[in-house]
Amino acid sequence: MPCKSCIINELEYEFKLEGTRNTAMREEVINHLKRRKIKLSASENALLVGESGVKELMDFFYHHMTPEEVTFRVDQQAWQALSAIDQYLNSDWVDNVIKDERVSCHFQPIVDRNEETYAYEILSRFLDENDQIIFPNELFDAAKKRGRLYALDRLCRMNAVKNSAAINKKVFINFIPTSIYSPEHCLATTVALAKKLGIEPHQFVFEVVESEQVEDLDHLKRILTYYKERGFEYALDDVGAGFNTIDSVAALKPHYIKLDMKYVQGVAADPLKQKTALAFLHKAIEVGATPLAEGVEERKDFEWLKQQGYQLFQGYLFGKPSPVPQ
């Protein structure tokens, strides 16, 4: 049975009523919603209401109560002031993107030291209902607010696996670890799809994005162990001077580590970037991971990194993301 996070049901908003006036009006609010046949559930000082009834409830708050003493939350997130609710109500377009699966794949080559294609990173691209491009950051930010991050991440991951079937190369597929509450449940469908398509597990490299923001290393280890035990490989993205960062790499034992582009671009002429790039390289070698420099745009940076010992490279110098593997 699909878990709650997989299904795009109507979003529910929880409202907490505080202050003398709001508390006194609680029963009036409940009766008003019932008369309007708006589905709700109520506890001592909170109301749980479906999104379709929220706008009418907002009118009641602003005309009959003290809105400054009403807070809300979505999907058990932190309580927020009522004034912040519009950004949630105005981002309902995210649900349609996911339900309609308006996602496609672009492929960016990853090359070796001889500039031969070693793998492709599969990147998701999105369209709105008018076939206009939606920037990924905008979409993922809105999905996070609405509690749709897992559903969106799963859609991208499954679509990438499907599109990897025709590529006789390794493929790097992004995933967001904080969107996965249980690898045994959340990742089983990914594993099953790869098996159904007859793709060998070692062809996949699952790439941890938001590496610098990972706080629960034990949870991330569970996810990566799940993949590793099934024959898949994994990479850490955007590793640099932070990440908790270089020091945490040893604990995660990745197969690949990507040096953040901010330390790649201009590295040939910048001693500080060179220091970070070399420290990163030595740590990768120490833990047995393949070092990969991303965001390479200038040949002089490529030549410098190659001379130091970097093995893999990605960036516009070798190819931009394209709907067809180049």
DRENDO-1510 file (C-alpha; in Angstrom, 1 decimal, always signed):
<recs>
REC; n; res; u; v; w
REC; 1; MET; +0.0; +0.0; +0.0 .
REC; 2; PRO; +1.4; +3.4; -0.9 .
REC; 3; CYS; +2.5; +5.5; +2.1 .
REC; 4; LYS; +0.9; +8.9; +2.9 .
REC; 5; SER; +3.9; +10.7; +1.5 .
REC; 6; CYS; +3.5; +9.2; -1.9 .
REC; 7; ILE; -0.1; +10.3; -2.4 .
REC; 8; ILE; -1.0; +13.9; -3.2 .
REC; 9; ASN; -4.1; +14.2; -1.1 .
REC; 10; GLU; -5.6; +17.5; -0.1 .
REC; 11; LEU; -3.3; +19.3; +2.3 .
REC; 12; GLU; -4.4; +19.9; +5.8 .
REC; 13; TYR; -3.7; +23.0; +7.9 .
REC; 14; GLU; -3.7; +23.0; +11.7 .
REC; 15; PHE; -4.6; +26.2; +13.4 .
REC; 16; LYS; -3.9; +27.1; +17.0 .
REC; 17; LEU; -6.2; +29.7; +18.7 .
REC; 18; GLU; -4.7; +31.7; +21.5 .
REC; 19; GLY; -5.8; +34.8; +23.4 .
REC; 20; THR; -9.1; +35.5; +25.2 .
REC; 21; ARG; -11.1; +36.7; +22.2 .
REC; 22; ASN; -10.0; +33.8; +19.9 .
REC; 23; THR; -10.6; +31.2; +22.6 .
REC; 24; ALA; -14.1; +32.6; +23.3 .
REC; 25; MET; -14.8; +32.4; +19.5 .
REC; 26; ARG; -13.7; +28.8; +19.1 .
REC; 27; GLU; -17.2; +27.2; +19.1 .
REC; 28; GLU; -18.5; +29.9; +16.8 .
REC; 29; VAL; -15.7; +29.1; +14.3 .
REC; 30; ILE; -16.5; +25.4; +14.5 .
REC; 31; ASN; -20.2; +26.0; +13.9 .
REC; 32; HIS; -19.5; +28.3; +11.0 .
REC; 33; LEU; -17.3; +25.7; +9.3 .
REC; 34; LYS; -20.0; +23.0; +9.9 .
REC; 35; ARG; -22.7; +25.2; +8.4 .
REC; 36; ARG; -20.5; +25.6; +5.3 .
REC; 37; LYS; -20.0; +21.8; +5.2 .
REC; 38; ILE; -16.2; +22.3; +5.5 .
REC; 39; LYS; -14.6; +19.2; +6.9 .
REC; 40; LEU; -12.6; +19.7; +10.1 .
REC; 41; SER; -11.5; +18.1; +13.3 .
REC; 42; ALA; -11.0; +20.0; +16.6 .
REC; 43; SER; -8.9; +19.6; +19.7 .
REC; 44; GLU; -8.8; +21.8; +22.8 .
REC; 45; ASN; -7.2; +24.8; +21.2 .
REC; 46; ALA; -6.5; +23.7; +17.6 .
REC; 47; LEU; -8.5; +23.1; +14.4 .
REC; 48; LEU; -7.5; +20.8; +11.5 .
REC; 49; VAL; -9.0; +22.0; +8.2 .
REC; 50; GLY; -8.5; +20.9; +4.6 .
REC; 51; GLU; -7.0; +23.4; +2.2 .
REC; 52; SER; -10.3; +23.9; +0.3 .
REC; 53; GLY; -11.8; +25.5; +3.5 .
REC; 54; VAL; -8.8; +27.6; +4.5 .
REC; 55; LYS; -9.6; +30.7; +2.6 .
REC; 56; GLU; -13.0; +31.0; +4.1 .
REC; 57; LEU; -11.6; +30.3; +7.5 .
REC; 58; MET; -9.1; +33.1; +6.9 .
REC; 59; ASP; -11.9; +35.6; +6.3 .
REC; 60; PHE; -13.4; +34.6; +9.6 .
REC; 61; PHE; -10.1; +35.1; +11.4 .
REC; 62; TYR; -9.5; +38.5; +10.0 .
REC; 63; HIS; -13.1; +39.9; +10.4 .
REC; 64; HIS; -14.2; +38.4; +13.7 .
REC; 65; MET; -11.1; +37.4; +15.7 .
REC; 66; THR; -7.5; +38.5; +16.5 .
REC; 67; PRO; -5.4; +37.1; +13.7 .
REC; 68; GLU; -2.1; +38.0; +15.4 .
REC; 69; GLU; -2.9; +35.4; +18.0 .
REC; 70; VAL; -3.6; +32.6; +15.5 .
REC; 71; THR; -0.7; +30.4; +14.3 .
REC; 72; PHE; -0.7; +27.5; +11.8 .
REC; 73; ARG; +1.4; +24.6; +10.6 .
REC; 74; VAL; +1.4; +22.1; +7.8 .
REC; 75; ASP; +2.6; +18.5; +7.9 .
REC; 76; GLN; +3.8; +18.8; +11.6 .
REC; 77; GLN; +6.2; +21.6; +10.7 .
REC; 78; ALA; +6.9; +24.5; +13.0 .
REC; 79; TRP; +4.1; +26.8; +14.0 .
REC; 80; GLN; +4.0; +30.1; +12.0 .
REC; 81; ALA; +2.2; +33.4; +12.1 .
REC; 82; LEU; -1.0; +33.6; +10.1 .
REC; 83; SER; +0.6; +36.2; +7.9 .
REC; 84; ALA; +2.8; +33.5; +6.3 .
REC; 85; ILE; +0.0; +31.4; +5.0 .
REC; 86; ASP; -0.3; +32.9; +1.6 .
REC; 87; GLN; +3.0; +31.4; +0.4 .
REC; 88; TYR; +1.5; +27.9; +1.1 .
REC; 89; LEU; -1.9; +28.6; -0.5 .
REC; 90; ASN; -0.2; +30.1; -3.6 .
REC; 91; SER; +2.1; +27.1; -4.1 .
REC; 92; ASP; -0.7; +24.5; -4.7 .
REC; 93; TRP; +0.6; +24.3; -8.3 .
REC; 94; VAL; +3.3; +22.0; -7.0 .
REC; 95; ASP; +0.7; +19.3; -6.5 .
REC; 96; ASN; -0.4; +19.3; -10.1 .
REC; 97; VAL; +3.3; +19.1; -11.3 .
REC; 98; ILE; +3.6; +15.9; -9.3 .
REC; 99; LYS; +0.2; +14.4; -10.1 .
REC; 100; ASP; +0.6; +15.1; -13.8 .
REC; 101; GLU; +4.2; +13.9; -13.7 .
REC; 102; ARG; +5.4; +17.0; -15.7 .
REC; 103; VAL; +9.0; +16.1; -15.4 .
REC; 104; SER; +11.6; +15.2; -18.1 .
REC; 105; CYS; +15.3; +14.3; -18.0 .
REC; 106; HIS; +18.4; +16.1; -19.2 .
REC; 107; PHE; +21.8; +14.4; -19.4 .
REC; 108; GLN; +25.2; +15.9; -18.6 .
REC; 109; PRO; +28.3; +14.0; -19.3 .
REC; 110; ILE; +31.0; +13.1; -16.7 .
REC; 111; VAL; +34.3; +12.5; -18.4 .
REC; 112; ASP; +37.6; +10.8; -17.4 .
REC; 113; ARG; +41.1; +12.2; -17.6 .
REC; 114; ASN; +41.1; +11.5; -21.4 .
REC; 115; GLU; +37.8; +13.4; -21.8 .
REC; 116; GLU; +36.0; +10.2; -22.7 .
REC; 117; THR; +32.5; +9.9; -21.3 .
REC; 118; TYR; +32.5; +7.8; -18.2 .
REC; 119; ALA; +28.9; +8.5; -17.0 .
REC; 120; TYR; +25.9; +10.8; -17.2 .
REC; 121; GLU; +24.3; +12.8; -14.5 .
REC; 122; ILE; +20.5; +12.7; -15.0 .
REC; 123; LEU; +18.9; +16.0; -14.1 .
REC; 124; SER; +15.2; +16.7; -13.8 .
REC; 125; ARG; +13.5; +19.5; -15.6 .
REC; 126; PHE; +9.9; +20.7; -15.0 .
REC; 127; LEU; +7.1; +22.4; -16.9 .
REC; 128; ASP; +4.0; +24.1; -15.7 .
REC; 129; GLU; +0.5; +23.7; -17.2 .
REC; 130; ASN; +1.4; +26.1; -20.0 .
REC; 131; ASP; +4.6; +24.2; -20.8 .
REC; 132; GLN; +6.8; +26.9; -19.4 .
REC; 133; ILE; +10.0; +25.9; -17.6 .
REC; 134; ILE; +9.9; +25.9; -13.8 .
REC; 135; PHE; +13.2; +26.4; -12.1 .
REC; 136; PRO; +14.1; +23.4; -9.9 .
REC; 137; ASN; +15.0; +25.5; -6.9 .
REC; 138; GLU; +11.6; +27.2; -7.0 .
REC; 139; LEU; +9.8; +23.9; -7.3 .
REC; 140; PHE; +11.7; +22.1; -4.5 .
REC; 141; ASP; +11.3; +25.1; -2.2 .
REC; 142; ALA; +7.6; +25.1; -2.7 .
REC; 143; ALA; +7.4; +21.3; -2.3 .
REC; 144; LYS; +9.3; +21.5; +1.0 .
REC; 145; LYS; +6.8; +24.0; +2.4 .
REC; 146; ARG; +3.8; +21.9; +1.4 .
REC; 147; GLY; +5.2; +18.7; +2.7 .
REC; 148; ARG; +5.5; +17.3; -0.9 .
REC; 149; LEU; +9.3; +16.9; -0.9 .
REC; 150; TYR; +9.3; +13.1; -0.7 .
REC; 151; ALA; +6.7; +12.7; -3.5 .
REC; 152; LEU; +8.6; +15.1; -5.8 .
REC; 153; ASP; +12.0; +13.4; -5.0 .
REC; 154; ARG; +10.4; +10.0; -5.7 .
REC; 155; LEU; +9.0; +11.2; -9.0 .
REC; 156; CYS; +12.4; +12.5; -10.1 .
REC; 157; ARG; +14.2; +9.4; -8.9 .
REC; 158; MET; +11.9; +6.9; -10.6 .
REC; 159; ASN; +11.8; +8.9; -13.9 .
REC; 160; ALA; +15.6; +9.0; -13.9 .
REC; 161; VAL; +15.8; +5.2; -13.5 .
REC; 162; LYS; +13.4; +4.7; -16.4 .
REC; 163; ASN; +15.4; +7.0; -18.6 .
REC; 164; SER; +18.7; +5.2; -17.7 .
REC; 165; ALA; +17.6; +2.0; -19.4 .
REC; 166; ALA; +18.8; +3.1; -22.8 .
REC; 167; ILE; +22.2; +4.3; -21.6 .
REC; 168; ASN; +25.1; +1.9; -21.6 .
REC; 169; LYS; +27.0; +4.0; -19.1 .
REC; 170; LYS; +26.9; +4.7; -15.4 .
REC; 171; VAL; +24.2; +7.2; -14.4 .
REC; 172; PHE; +24.3; +9.6; -11.4 .
REC; 173; ILE; +20.8; +10.1; -10.0 .
REC; 174; ASN; +20.2; +12.8; -7.3 .
REC; 175; PHE; +18.2; +12.2; -4.2 .
REC; 176; ILE; +17.4; +14.2; -1.1 .
REC; 177; PRO; +18.1; +12.2; +2.1 .
REC; 178; THR; +15.9; +14.3; +4.3 .
REC; 179; SER; +12.9; +13.4; +2.2 .
REC; 180; ILE; +13.3; +9.7; +3.0 .
REC; 181; TYR; +12.0; +8.6; +6.4 .
REC; 182; SER; +12.7; +4.9; +6.0 .
REC; 183; PRO; +14.9; +3.4; +3.2 .
REC; 184; GLU; +13.3; +0.0; +3.5 .
REC; 185; HIS; +9.9; +1.5; +2.5 .
REC; 186; CYS; +10.8; +4.6; +0.5 .
REC; 187; LEU; +13.5; +3.1; -1.7 .
REC; 188; ALA; +12.1; -0.3; -2.3 .
REC; 189; THR; +10.2; +0.8; -5.4 .
REC; 190; THR; +13.4; +2.3; -6.9 .
REC; 191; VAL; +15.2; -1.0; -6.4 .
REC; 192; ALA; +12.3; -2.9; -7.8 .
REC; 193; LEU; +12.0; -0.7; -10.9 .
REC; 194; ALA; +15.7; -1.1; -11.7 .
REC; 195; LYS; +15.4; -4.9; -11.4 .
REC; 196; LYS; +12.2; -4.9; -13.6 .
REC; 197; LEU; +14.1; -3.0; -16.3 .
REC; 198; GLY; +17.0; -5.4; -16.1 .
REC; 199; ILE; +19.6; -2.7; -15.3 .
REC; 200; GLU; +22.6; -3.9; -13.2 .
REC; 201; PRO; +22.8; -2.2; -9.9 .
REC; 202; HIS; +26.4; -1.1; -10.3 .
REC; 203; GLN; +25.3; +1.1; -13.3 .
REC; 204; PHE; +23.6; +3.4; -10.8 .
REC; 205; VAL; +25.3; +6.0; -8.6 .
REC; 206; PHE; +22.8; +7.7; -6.2 .
REC; 207; GLU; +24.0; +11.1; -5.5 .
REC; 208; VAL; +23.3; +12.8; -2.1 .
REC; 209; VAL; +22.4; +16.4; -2.8 .
REC; 210; GLU; +22.4; +19.0; +0.0 .
REC; 211; SER; +25.4; +17.3; +1.4 .
REC; 212; GLU; +26.4; +20.4; +3.4 .
REC; 213; GLN; +23.0; +20.4; +5.1 .
REC; 214; VAL; +22.9; +16.8; +6.3 .
REC; 215; GLU; +22.6; +16.8; +10.1 .
REC; 216; ASP; +21.5; +13.3; +10.9 .
REC; 217; LEU; +24.5; +11.2; +9.7 .
REC; 218; ASP; +23.1; +8.0; +11.2 .
REC; 219; HIS; +20.0; +8.3; +9.1 .
REC; 220; LEU; +22.1; +9.0; +6.0 .
REC; 221; LYS; +24.2; +6.0; +6.7 .
REC; 222; ARG; +21.1; +3.8; +6.9 .
REC; 223; ILE; +20.1; +5.0; +3.4 .
REC; 224; LEU; +23.5; +4.5; +1.9 .
REC; 225; THR; +23.9; +1.1; +3.5 .
REC; 226; TYR; +20.5; +0.1; +2.0 .
REC; 227; TYR; +21.8; +1.0; -1.5 .
REC; 228; LYS; +25.2; -0.5; -1.0 .
REC; 229; GLU; +23.9; -3.9; +0.2 .
REC; 230; ARG; +21.9; -4.1; -3.0 .
REC; 231; GLY; +24.8; -3.4; -5.2 .
REC; 232; PHE; +24.3; +0.2; -6.0 .
REC; 233; GLU; +27.0; +2.9; -5.6 .
REC; 234; TYR; +26.6; +6.4; -4.1 .
REC; 235; ALA; +28.2; +9.8; -4.3 .
REC; 236; LEU; +28.4; +12.9; -2.1 .
REC; 237; ASP; +27.7; +16.2; -3.9 .
REC; 238; ASP; +29.1; +19.7; -3.4 .
REC; 239; VAL; +31.7; +18.7; -0.8 .
REC; 240; GLY; +34.1; +21.4; +0.1 .
REC; 241; ALA; +35.5; +23.2; +3.1 .
REC; 242; GLY; +32.3; +22.7; +5.1 .
REC; 243; PHE; +30.0; +19.6; +5.0 .
REC; 244; ASN; +30.7; +18.9; +8.6 .
REC; 245; THR; +32.4; +18.2; +5.8 .
REC; 246; ILE; +35.7; +16.6; +4.8 .
REC; 247; ASP; +35.8; +15.0; +8.3 .
REC; 248; SER; +32.4; +13.3; +7.7 .
REC; 249; VAL; +33.4; +11.8; +4.4 .
REC; 250; ALA; +35.3; +9.0; +6.1 .
REC; 251; ALA; +32.3; +8.0; +8.1 .
REC; 252; LEU; +30.0; +7.7; +5.0 .
REC; 253; LYS; +32.6; +5.8; +2.8 .
REC; 254; PRO; +31.2; +7.0; -0.6 .
REC; 255; HIS; +32.3; +5.6; -3.9 .
REC; 256; TYR; +32.5; +9.1; -5.4 .
REC; 257; ILE; +33.0; +12.5; -4.0 .
REC; 258; LYS; +32.2; +15.7; -5.9 .
REC; 259; LEU; +34.3; +18.8; -5.2 .
REC; 260; ASP; +31.9; +21.8; -5.1 .
REC; 261; MET; +32.2; +24.0; -8.2 .
REC; 262; LYS; +33.1; +27.1; -6.1 .
REC; 263; TYR; +36.5; +25.5; -5.4 .
REC; 264; VAL; +36.9; +24.3; -9.1 .
REC; 265; GLN; +36.2; +27.5; -11.0 .
REC; 266; GLY; +39.4; +29.5; -11.0 .
REC; 267; VAL; +41.4; +27.0; -9.0 .
REC; 268; ALA; +44.4; +27.1; -11.4 .
REC; 269; ALA; +45.1; +30.7; -10.2 .
REC; 270; ASP; +43.8; +30.7; -6.7 .
REC; 271; PRO; +46.0; +29.4; -3.9 .
REC; 272; LEU; +43.1; +29.2; -1.4 .
REC; 273; LYS; +41.0; +27.1; -3.7 .
REC; 274; GLN; +44.0; +25.0; -4.5 .
REC; 275; LYS; +44.4; +24.3; -0.8 .
REC; 276; THR; +40.8; +23.1; -0.4 .
REC; 277; ALA; +41.0; +21.1; -3.6 .
REC; 278; LEU; +44.1; +19.3; -2.5 .
REC; 279; ALA; +42.7; +18.6; +1.0 .
REC; 280; PHE; +39.6; +17.2; -0.6 .
REC; 281; LEU; +41.7; +15.0; -3.0 .
REC; 282; HIS; +43.8; +13.5; -0.2 .
REC; 283; LYS; +40.7; +12.7; +1.8 .
REC; 284; ALA; +39.0; +11.0; -1.2 .
REC; 285; ILE; +42.2; +8.9; -1.7 .
REC; 286; GLU; +42.3; +8.1; +2.0 .
REC; 287; VAL; +38.8; +6.7; +2.1 .
REC; 288; GLY; +39.0; +4.9; -1.3 .
REC; 289; ALA; +36.6; +7.2; -3.1 .
REC; 290; THR; +36.9; +8.5; -6.7 .
REC; 291; PRO; +37.4; +12.3; -6.7 .
REC; 292; LEU; +35.2; +14.2; -9.2 .
REC; 293; ALA; +35.5; +17.9; -9.9 .
REC; 294; GLU; +32.2; +19.5; -11.0 .
REC; 295; GLY; +31.5; +22.8; -12.7 .
REC; 296; VAL; +34.6; +22.8; -14.9 .
REC; 297; GLU; +34.4; +25.5; -17.5 .
REC; 298; GLU; +38.0; +26.5; -18.2 .
REC; 299; ARG; +40.6; +24.2; -19.6 .
REC; 300; LYS; +43.4; +25.6; -17.4 .
REC; 301; ASP; +41.4; +24.5; -14.3 .
REC; 302; PHE; +40.8; +21.1; -15.9 .
REC; 303; GLU; +44.6; +20.7; -16.6 .
REC; 304; TRP; +45.5; +21.8; -13.0 .
REC; 305; LEU; +43.0; +19.4; -11.4 .
REC; 306; LYS; +44.1; +16.5; -13.7 .
REC; 307; GLN; +47.8; +17.2; -12.9 .
REC; 308; GLN; +47.0; +16.9; -9.1 .
REC; 309; GLY; +45.3; +13.6; -9.5 .
REC; 310; TYR; +41.6; +14.2; -10.0 .
REC; 311; GLN; +40.0; +11.3; -12.0 .
REC; 312; LEU; +36.6; +12.5; -13.2 .
REC; 313; PHE; +35.3; +15.9; -14.4 .
REC; 314; GLN; +31.9; +17.5; -15.1 .
REC; 315; GLY; +31.0; +20.9; -16.5 .
REC; 316; TYR; +30.2; +23.0; -19.5 .
REC; 317; LEU; +33.8; +22.5; -20.8 .
REC; 318; PHE; +32.7; +18.9; -21.7 .
REC; 319; GLY; +29.0; +19.4; -22.3 .
REC; 320; LYS; +25.8; +21.1; -21.0 .
REC; 321; PRO; +22.7; +19.2; -19.9 .
REC; 322; SER; +20.8; +18.0; -22.9 .
REC; 323; PRO; +17.5; +16.2; -23.5 .
REC; 324; VAL; +19.6; +13.5; -25.4 .
REC; 325; PRO; +22.9; +12.1; -24.1 .
REC; 326; GLN; +25.7; +13.6; -26.1 .
</recs>
